Amino acid sequence: MEHYTEVRPPSNTTRPPSHVSPVEATLQAALDALGDPIRRRIVRQLAGAPDWTHPCGAFHQLPVAKSTLSHHFAVLRGVGLLEQRDEGPRRLNRLRAPEFESRFPGLLRLVLEEEK
């Protein structure tokens, strides 16, 4: 009996995340991304941690479903604010603060200084 190993395309969990450079993002897209309170909480949490130390599972305390959290990560990647990489079974996150600050001076600082 033959076994077909490459019949299905890779699933979202096996495909690496796509990233956008902050240079490609518009101001409107950046404002839309940061307009959501859950995404601002994600950004603040990442800003307080060293790069690549927060896996996606570290955000379990947020009041959203896992699929919704994945959507929020995708939106943040889409404006160049978040970078993710797979390391074993975990997906680690890095806030692209210097790159984003260069593109949108002061915007990230406003989010980080916002009263919670």
C-alpha positions as a Markdown table, in Angstrom:
| # | Residue | x | y | z |
|---|---|---|---|---|
| 1 | Met | 0.0 | 0.0 | 0.0 |
| 2 | Glu | 1.3 | 3.5 | -0.9 |
| 3 | His | 1.5 | 6.3 | 1.6 |
| 4 | Tyr | 1.1 | 9.9 | 0.6 |
| 5 | Thr | 3.0 | 12.2 | 2.8 |
| 6 | Glu | 2.7 | 15.5 | 0.9 |
| 7 | Val | -1.0 | 15.5 | 0.0 |
| 8 | Arg | -2.2 | 18.3 | 2.2 |
| 9 | Pro | -0.6 | 21.8 | 2.4 |
| 10 | Pro | 1.0 | 22.7 | 5.7 |
| 11 | Ser | -1.4 | 23.8 | 8.4 |
| 12 | Asn | -1.2 | 27.2 | 10.1 |
| 13 | Thr | 0.7 | 25.6 | 12.9 |
| 14 | Thr | 3.4 | 24.3 | 10.7 |
| 15 | Arg | 3.7 | 27.4 | 8.4 |
| 16 | Pro | 5.9 | 30.2 | 9.7 |
| 17 | Pro | 4.1 | 33.5 | 10.3 |
| 18 | Ser | 4.3 | 36.1 | 7.6 |
| 19 | His | 5.8 | 39.5 | 8.6 |
| 20 | Val | 5.5 | 43.1 | 7.3 |
| 21 | Ser | 8.1 | 45.7 | 7.7 |
| 22 | Pro | 6.9 | 48.8 | 9.6 |
| 23 | Val | 8.0 | 50.8 | 6.5 |
| 24 | Glu | 5.2 | 49.2 | 4.5 |
| 25 | Ala | 2.5 | 50.1 | 7.1 |
| 26 | Thr | 0.3 | 53.1 | 6.7 |
| 27 | Leu | -0.5 | 55.4 | 9.6 |
| 28 | Gln | -4.2 | 54.4 | 9.4 |
| 29 | Ala | -3.3 | 50.7 | 9.6 |
| 30 | Ala | -1.0 | 51.4 | 12.6 |
| 31 | Leu | -3.8 | 53.4 | 14.4 |
| 32 | Asp | -6.4 | 50.7 | 13.6 |
| 33 | Ala | -4.1 | 48.0 | 15.0 |
| 34 | Leu | -3.3 | 50.0 | 18.2 |
| 35 | Gly | -6.9 | 51.1 | 18.6 |
| 36 | Asp | -7.9 | 47.7 | 20.1 |
| 37 | Pro | -7.5 | 47.5 | 23.9 |
| 38 | Ile | -6.5 | 43.8 | 23.7 |
| 39 | Arg | -3.7 | 44.5 | 21.2 |
| 40 | Arg | -2.5 | 47.4 | 23.4 |
| 41 | Arg | -2.3 | 45.0 | 26.3 |
| 42 | Ile | -0.2 | 42.6 | 24.2 |
| 43 | Val | 2.1 | 45.4 | 23.1 |
| 44 | Arg | 2.6 | 46.6 | 26.7 |
| 45 | Gln | 3.2 | 43.0 | 27.9 |
| 46 | Leu | 5.9 | 42.5 | 25.2 |
| 47 | Ala | 7.5 | 45.9 | 25.9 |
| 48 | Gly | 8.1 | 44.8 | 29.5 |
| 49 | Ala | 9.9 | 41.6 | 28.5 |
| 50 | Pro | 13.2 | 40.8 | 26.8 |
| 51 | Asp | 12.9 | 39.8 | 23.1 |
| 52 | Trp | 11.9 | 36.3 | 22.3 |
| 53 | Thr | 11.0 | 35.4 | 25.9 |
| 54 | His | 7.1 | 35.5 | 25.6 |
| 55 | Pro | 5.5 | 32.6 | 23.8 |
| 56 | Cys | 1.9 | 33.0 | 22.6 |
| 57 | Gly | 0.7 | 30.9 | 25.5 |
| 58 | Ala | 1.9 | 33.6 | 27.9 |
| 59 | Phe | -1.1 | 35.7 | 27.0 |
| 60 | His | -3.7 | 33.2 | 28.3 |
| 61 | Gln | -4.9 | 35.7 | 30.9 |
| 62 | Leu | -6.4 | 37.9 | 28.1 |
| 63 | Pro | -10.2 | 37.6 | 27.9 |
| 64 | Val | -10.4 | 36.3 | 24.3 |
| 65 | Ala | -10.5 | 32.9 | 22.6 |
| 66 | Lys | -7.3 | 31.4 | 21.3 |
| 67 | Ser | -8.4 | 32.0 | 17.7 |
| 68 | Thr | -9.1 | 35.6 | 18.5 |
| 69 | Leu | -5.7 | 36.0 | 20.1 |
| 70 | Ser | -4.1 | 34.6 | 16.9 |
| 71 | His | -6.0 | 37.2 | 14.9 |
| 72 | His | -4.7 | 40.0 | 17.2 |
| 73 | Phe | -1.1 | 38.7 | 16.7 |
| 74 | Ala | -1.7 | 38.7 | 12.9 |
| 75 | Val | -2.9 | 42.3 | 13.0 |
| 76 | Leu | 0.2 | 43.4 | 14.9 |
| 77 | Arg | 2.4 | 41.5 | 12.5 |
| 78 | Gly | 0.6 | 43.2 | 9.7 |
| 79 | Val | 1.7 | 46.7 | 10.7 |
| 80 | Gly | 5.3 | 45.6 | 11.5 |
| 81 | Leu | 4.9 | 45.9 | 15.3 |
| 82 | Leu | 5.3 | 42.2 | 16.2 |
| 83 | Glu | 7.8 | 39.6 | 15.0 |
| 84 | Gln | 7.2 | 35.9 | 15.7 |
| 85 | Arg | 9.4 | 32.8 | 15.3 |
| 86 | Asp | 8.7 | 29.2 | 15.9 |
| 87 | Glu | 11.0 | 27.4 | 18.4 |
| 88 | Gly | 10.0 | 23.8 | 18.8 |
| 89 | Pro | 6.3 | 23.7 | 19.7 |
| 90 | Arg | 6.2 | 27.3 | 20.9 |
| 91 | Arg | 5.8 | 30.5 | 18.9 |
| 92 | Leu | 7.9 | 33.3 | 20.5 |
| 93 | Asn | 7.3 | 37.0 | 20.2 |
| 94 | Arg | 9.4 | 40.2 | 19.8 |
| 95 | Leu | 8.1 | 43.7 | 19.9 |
| 96 | Arg | 9.7 | 45.6 | 17.0 |
| 97 | Ala | 9.9 | 48.8 | 18.9 |
| 98 | Pro | 12.9 | 50.4 | 17.3 |
| 99 | Glu | 11.7 | 49.8 | 13.8 |
| 100 | Phe | 8.1 | 50.9 | 14.6 |
| 101 | Glu | 9.4 | 54.0 | 16.4 |
| 102 | Ser | 11.5 | 54.9 | 13.4 |
| 103 | Arg | 8.4 | 54.7 | 11.1 |
| 104 | Phe | 5.9 | 56.3 | 13.6 |
| 105 | Pro | 7.8 | 58.5 | 16.0 |
| 106 | Gly | 6.1 | 58.7 | 19.4 |
| 107 | Leu | 3.1 | 56.5 | 18.7 |
| 108 | Leu | 4.4 | 53.4 | 20.5 |
| 109 | Arg | 5.4 | 55.6 | 23.5 |
| 110 | Leu | 1.8 | 56.9 | 23.8 |
| 111 | Val | 0.5 | 53.3 | 23.9 |
| 112 | Leu | 3.1 | 52.3 | 26.5 |
| 113 | Glu | 2.4 | 55.3 | 28.7 |
| 114 | Glu | -1.4 | 54.9 | 28.5 |
| 115 | Glu | -3.0 | 54.4 | 31.9 |
| 116 | Lys | -4.4 | 50.8 | 32.1 |
